[in-house]
Amino acid sequence: MSGEQVYVIGMGPGSLDYLVPLAWKKIEEADVLVGSGRLTGLFPAKESYALDFTGEPPGTVRFILENRSRKVAVLVSGDPGLHSFLGVLARYLDPGEFEVVPGISSV
């Protein structure tokens, strides 16, 4: 696959007060945000796509694959590597095609 790198951004507790600086930077650079309405709603000026788990591959994955020419940031609550959409996404993208930006850990 080719295209822009997909960023999976850990939103920590889900408040703008707790976003790490690199997360802010990648969100600002993104053309479209993917995530729950609660998380994408924190950035009302940005285009967003709601999580969709229907189909195979899931609708959200299809959206990301079809929009690889754009800068996509996937917002996940909590820890990206701990029970998050990252596990689903990693089944469809090669490791070099996405980058994880961890947030503040719940641990």
Buried (B, 14 or more C-beta within 10 A) or exposed (E): EEBBEBBBBBBBEBEEEEBBEBBEBBBEEBEBBBBBEEBBEBBEEBEBBEBEEEEEBBBBBBBBBEBBEBBBBBBBBBBBBBEBBBEBBBEBBEEEBBEBBBBBEEE
